[in-house]
Amino acid sequence: MQFESPIAFLLLPILVVIVIYRHRRNTAGGISMSNDAAMQLINKRQQWYYKLPYILQIATAFFLIFALARPVTTNAKSERKSKGIAMQLVVDISSSMDQNVQIADSSATRMEVAKHVIAGFIKGNDSTFVGRTHDVIGIISFARFANTICPFIMGPDVLVHFVDKLEIEDRPNEDGTAYGDATALAAARLERMDDIYDQQNVQKTDDTSVKSKIIILLTDGENNCGKYQPMAAAALANKWGIKIYTISLQDEPDTQEIEHEGQTIELPEDLSQTDYTLQQMSNLTGGKFWRAHDFGTLNKVYKEIDELEKSDIKTISVIEKKDVFYIFALLALLTLCTEIILRNTILRKIP
């Protein structure tokens, strides 16, 4: 319990002085009696009865002072408000994702490596990622055709379940690489996020809005089918304020050695046409392009994206105060009424 006006307690010393003064005044005078036997004629219990109104008056003043001090109870609450990121994870499932890459001391397919890294990116792990618990995420896969695997949701466990279900497309008539269509579909779904709120009658506020909208495109091949060209899809994303992060999962690039001033310098090979297109897509939308070739490099790429795109999370501490002065005011009223009733009934003084 706290007191909003503790200055009222300065009245307590005044109350003590008044009590001492009245006590001394009441004991200063007396009636002379011949012996102690006469004194016993007055019942001691009755003496206390007659002092009761005086005690109640003191209690009334005491409770009123506490009421004037405005006692309050406090209840501290913490409320977390977050403004997450809306993102579409666009994943290549074409047959070329069946090629093996290095992971630790063994090897795994590009698809398995991608699924492992993406699951950690979404849910978090102890070593690299904290998880995207405050973000709205959707998943789109593509080979010859782009498909929505998971609509926008905010639930890491559910999202990881859909990631685990991703499988390489092994049907010849379904195989191909159409990341232009997949990017266009991802951009369109991000652009229509406000329609989702309208359909669900959700009032758009700072808490329901998103900090930014991004597409993370992972592919290992050249766009060779589909309706939309990659740069056309990137132009749509740029028009709607959506950033595209592109990742090319390829074999480890070859390097060439050159001699310069007596030193040997290794230069990476030039970008392929596919990587150049992916780089242009990211540059157009304000994103970034990476090349990865194994688990370690792909994990590093998603870690960098994780650091670039962070959710806004703020904790608001609220202290609720509740006035309880009325408890002491009621006690003062109760003692005052009791004193008045006693003084005018059974303890009434007759002149």
C-alpha positions in Angstrom: 0.0 0.0 0.0 1.2 3.5 -0.9 0.0 7.0 0.2 -0.5 9.7 -2.4 -0.7 12.5 0.2 1.6 11.5 3.0 1.8 15.1 4.2 -1.5 14.3 6.0 0.4 12.3 8.6 1.7 15.5 10.0 -1.6 15.7 11.7 -0.7 12.6 13.8 1.6 14.5 16.2 -1.1 17.1 16.7 -3.6 14.3 17.5 -1.1 12.9 20.1 -0.7 16.3 21.7 -4.4 16.7 22.0 -4.8 13.2 23.5 -2.1 13.9 26.1 -3.5 17.4 26.9 -7.1 16.0 27.5 -5.8 13.1 29.5 -3.9 15.4 31.9 -6.9 17.8 32.2 -9.2 15.0 33.1 -6.8 13.6 35.7 -5.9 17.0 37.3 -9.1 17.3 39.3 -10.7 14.7 41.6 -13.1 14.0 44.5 -11.7 13.5 48.0 -12.9 10.4 49.7 -12.4 9.2 53.3 -10.8 5.9 52.5 -10.2 3.3 49.7 -13.3 1.5 50.5 -15.4 4.3 49.2 -13.4 4.2 45.9 -14.4 0.6 45.4 -18.0 1.7 45.2 -17.4 2.7 41.6 -17.4 -0.3 39.3 -14.1 -0.5 37.3 -15.9 -1.9 34.3 -18.2 1.1 34.3 -15.2 3.4 34.3 -14.0 1.8 31.0 -17.5 2.1 29.6 -17.5 5.8 30.2 -14.1 6.2 28.5 -15.3 4.4 25.4 -16.8 7.5 23.6 -13.5 9.2 24.1 -11.5 6.3 22.7 -13.9 6.2 19.7 -13.3 9.9 19.1 -9.6 9.3 18.9 -10.1 6.3 16.6 -12.3 8.5 14.3 -9.6 11.1 14.1 -6.9 8.5 13.4 -8.9 6.9 10.6 -9.7 10.3 9.0 -6.0 11.1 8.9 -5.3 7.9 7.1 -8.1 8.6 4.6 -6.7 12.1 4.0 -3.3 10.5 3.2 -5.0 8.8 0.2 -3.9 5.2 0.5 -3.7 3.4 -2.8 -2.9 -0.2 -3.9 -0.7 -0.7 -7.0 -0.7 -3.4 -9.6 2.1 -3.4 -12.1 1.4 -4.9 -15.6 3.7 -5.3 -18.6 2.2 -5.3 -22.1 4.3 -6.3 -25.1 3.4 -4.7 -28.4 5.1 -5.9 -31.5 5.2 -4.8 -35.1 6.3 -7.8 -37.1 7.4 -8.4 -40.7 5.2 -10.0 -43.4 7.3 -12.3 -45.5 6.9 -14.9 -48.2 9.3 -17.8 -48.2 9.7 -18.8 -51.9 11.4 -22.2 -52.2 12.6 -24.1 -55.3 11.5 -27.7 -55.4 12.6 -28.5 -58.9 14.5 -31.8 -59.6 17.9 -30.1 -59.5 17.4 -29.6 -55.7 18.1 -33.3 -55.4 21.8 -32.7 -55.9 24.0 -33.3 -52.8 25.9 -30.6 -50.9 28.1 -30.8 -47.9 26.6 -30.7 -44.4 29.0 -31.2 -41.5 31.0 -34.4 -42.1 28.4 -35.9 -44.5 26.2 -34.8 -47.4 22.6 -34.1 -48.0 20.4 -32.9 -50.9 20.0 -29.2 -51.5 16.3 -29.7 -50.6 17.1 -31.3 -47.2 19.7 -28.6 -46.4 17.2 -25.8 -47.4 14.5 -27.3 -45.3 16.7 -27.6 -42.2 18.0 -24.0 -42.5 14.5 -22.5 -43.2 13.0 -24.5 -40.2 15.6 -23.0 -37.9 15.1 -19.5 -39.4 11.3 -19.8 -38.6 11.3 -21.5 -35.2 14.7 -20.5 -33.9 17.5 -22.6 -32.4 20.1 -22.3 -29.7 23.0 -21.7 -32.1 22.0 -19.3 -34.8 18.4 -18.1 -34.9 16.0 -16.6 -32.4 12.9 -17.4 -34.4 10.3 -15.3 -36.2 7.5 -15.5 -33.6 6.2 -12.0 -34.2 6.1 -12.2 -38.0 3.4 -13.2 -40.5 4.8 -15.8 -42.8 3.6 -17.6 -45.9 5.3 -20.3 -47.9 5.3 -20.7 -51.7 7.0 -23.6 -53.6 7.7 -23.7 -57.3 9.0 -25.9 -60.0 7.1 -25.5 -63.3 4.2 -24.0 -61.4 4.0 -21.9 -58.3 1.9 -23.2 -55.4 0.9 -21.7 -52.1 2.0 -24.3 -49.5 1.0 -22.3 -46.4 -1.1 -19.1 -46.3 -0.1 -16.2 -44.1 0.0 -17.3 -40.4 1.8 -16.4 -37.2 2.8 -19.7 -35.8 6.3 -21.2 -36.0 5.3 -24.8 -35.2 2.7 -24.9 -38.0 5.0 -23.3 -40.5 7.8 -25.7 -39.7 5.3 -28.5 -40.3 4.7 -27.3 -43.8 8.4 -26.8 -44.4 9.0 -30.5 -43.5 6.3 -31.5 -46.0 8.2 -29.9 -49.0 9.3 -32.5 -51.5 11.2 -32.4 -54.8 9.0 -32.4 -57.8 9.9 -35.6 -59.7 7.1 -35.6 -62.3 8.6 -34.7 -65.7 5.6 -32.7 -66.8 5.7 -30.7 -63.5 9.4 -30.1 -63.4 11.0 -26.8 -64.3 12.0 -23.5 -62.7 9.5 -20.7 -62.7 10.7 -18.4 -60.0 9.3 -15.4 -62.0 5.7 -16.7 -61.4 6.5 -17.6 -57.8 7.8 -14.1 -57.1 4.8 -12.5 -58.7 2.5 -14.7 -56.7 4.3 -13.8 -53.5 4.2 -10.1 -54.2 0.5 -10.2 -55.0 -0.3 -12.0 -51.7 1.8 -9.5 -49.7 0.0 -6.6 -51.5 -3.4 -8.1 -50.6 -2.6 -8.4 -46.9 -4.9 -5.5 -46.1 -7.8 -7.4 -47.7 -7.3 -10.2 -45.2 -7.9 -7.7 -42.4 -11.0 -6.3 -44.1 -12.4 -9.8 -44.6 -11.9 -10.6 -40.9 -13.2 -7.2 -39.8 -9.9 -6.5 -38.1 -9.3 -2.8 -37.3 -6.0 -1.7 -38.8 -3.9 -0.1 -36.1 -0.2 0.1 -35.4 -0.3 -3.3 -33.7 -1.9 -5.1 -36.6 0.2 -3.4 -39.3 3.5 -4.8 -40.3 6.9 -3.1 -40.2 7.9 -4.2 -43.8 7.0 -6.8 -46.5 9.7 -9.0 -47.9 10.2 -12.0 -50.2 13.0 -14.5 -49.6 13.6 -16.4 -52.9 15.7 -19.5 -52.8 16.5 -21.2 -56.1 19.2 -23.2 -57.7 18.4 -22.8 -61.4 17.6 -20.5 -64.3 14.0 -19.3 -64.8 13.0 -21.5 -67.8 9.2 -21.5 -67.7 6.1 -19.6 -66.5 4.2 -16.5 -67.4 6.1 -13.8 -65.6 9.7 -12.9 -66.3 11.8 -12.5 -63.1 12.4 -8.8 -63.7 8.7 -8.1 -64.4 7.8 -9.8 -61.1 10.5 -7.8 -59.3 9.0 -4.6 -60.9 5.6 -5.5 -59.3 7.2 -6.0 -55.9 9.1 -2.7 -56.2 5.8 -0.9 -57.1 4.2 -2.3 -54.0 7.1 -1.5 -51.7 8.2 -5.1 -51.2 11.9 -6.0 -50.9 13.2 -9.2 -52.5 16.1 -11.1 -51.0 17.5 -13.6 -53.5 19.6 -16.7 -52.8 21.3 -18.8 -55.5 22.1 -22.3 -54.1 24.8 -23.5 -56.5 28.0 -25.6 -56.5 30.9 -23.9 -54.9 32.2 -21.3 -57.4 35.5 -21.8 -59.2 38.2 -19.2 -58.6 40.9 -18.0 -60.9 44.4 -17.1 -59.7 46.2 -14.0 -60.9 49.6 -12.6 -60.0 49.7 -9.0 -58.8 52.9 -7.4 -57.5 54.4 -10.7 -56.6 51.2 -11.9 -54.8 48.7 -14.5 -55.9 45.1 -13.3 -55.7 42.1 -15.6 -56.0 39.2 -14.0 -57.8 35.7 -15.7 -57.9 34.2 -16.5 -61.2 31.9 -14.0 -62.8 28.2 -14.1 -62.1 26.2 -16.5 -64.3 23.2 -15.2 -66.2 20.9 -16.7 -63.5 22.8 -15.1 -60.6 23.0 -11.8 -62.5 19.2 -11.8 -62.8 18.7 -12.7 -59.2 21.1 -9.8 -58.2 19.2 -7.4 -60.4 15.9 -8.4 -58.8 17.2 -7.7 -55.3 18.9 -4.5 -56.4 15.6 -3.2 -57.9 13.6 -3.7 -54.8 16.2 -2.6 -52.2 17.0 -6.2 -51.1 20.2 -8.2 -51.4 21.6 -11.1 -53.3 23.7 -14.0 -52.0 25.3 -17.2 -53.3 25.4 -20.3 -51.2 26.8 -23.8 -51.9 26.5 -25.8 -48.7 24.8 -25.9 -45.3 27.3 -23.5 -43.7 27.0 -20.7 -46.3 23.2 -21.1 -46.6 22.9 -20.9 -42.8 25.0 -17.7 -42.8 22.8 -16.2 -45.5 19.6 -16.7 -43.5 21.3 -15.5 -40.4 22.2 -12.2 -42.2 18.6 -11.8 -43.3 17.5 -12.5 -39.8 19.6 -9.6 -38.6 18.6 -7.3 -41.4 14.9 -7.8 -40.9 14.0 -7.5 -37.2 10.6 -7.1 -35.7 9.8 -4.1 -33.6 9.0 -5.3 -30.1 8.4 -2.9 -27.2 7.3 -3.5 -23.6 5.0 -1.1 -22.0 4.8 -1.1 -18.2 1.5 0.0 -16.8 1.0 0.6 -13.1 -2.6 0.6 -12.1 -3.5 2.4 -8.9 -6.7 1.9 -6.9 -7.8 4.3 -4.2 -8.7 2.6 -0.9 -9.1 5.7 1.2 -12.8 4.9 1.4 -12.0 1.9 3.7 -10.5 4.3 6.3 -13.3 6.8 5.7 -15.9 4.1 6.4 -14.1 3.1 9.6 -14.1 6.7 10.7 -17.8 7.0 10.0 -18.4 3.7 11.8 -16.5 4.8 15.0 -18.1 8.2 14.9 -21.6 6.8 14.6 -20.9 4.3 17.4 -19.6 7.1 19.6 -22.7 9.2 19.0 -25.1 6.3 19.7 -23.4 5.3 22.9 -23.1 8.9 24.2 -26.8 9.4 23.6 -28.1 6.1 25.0 -26.5 3.8 27.5 -23.6 6.1 28.3 -25.6 9.3 28.3 -24.6 11.8 31.0 -27.3 13.5 33.0 -26.4 17.0 34.2 
